[in-house]
Amino acid sequence: MDRFSEYRIMWVLVFFDLPTDTKKERKAAADFRKQLIMDGFIMFQFSIYMRHCPSVENAEVHIKRVKSFLPPLGQVGILSITDKQFGSMELFTEKKERKPPTDYTQLELF
């Protein structure tokens, strides 16, 4: 199988709905977002972050990492999809279709 197959490359999406009523809850939500960003996730929508992963194995590493810093309250969902599936997503802004973001960098060490 091709090393960079659109069926092997993965996207991990993290969806969350976290309470922000108290100062402690707001801090926990902010810390969760910061940890996602530190792990290479980028904001897709306000409560949806995504990360490009070169393989299923790499996606599993990042999913495990997200699970390690889940906030104590709220709901968090984690979804991994292939690059092929991600590429077939239809996105609309102001009723105008736009392409999915592709601003990721593939780092390869020899």
Buried (B, 14 or more C-beta within 10 A) or exposed (E): EEEEEEEBBBBBBBBBEBBEEEEEBEEBBEEBBEBBEEBBBEEBEEBBBBBBBBBEEBBBEBBEBBEEEBBEEBEBEBEBBBBEEBBEEEEEEEEEEEEBEEEBEEEEEE
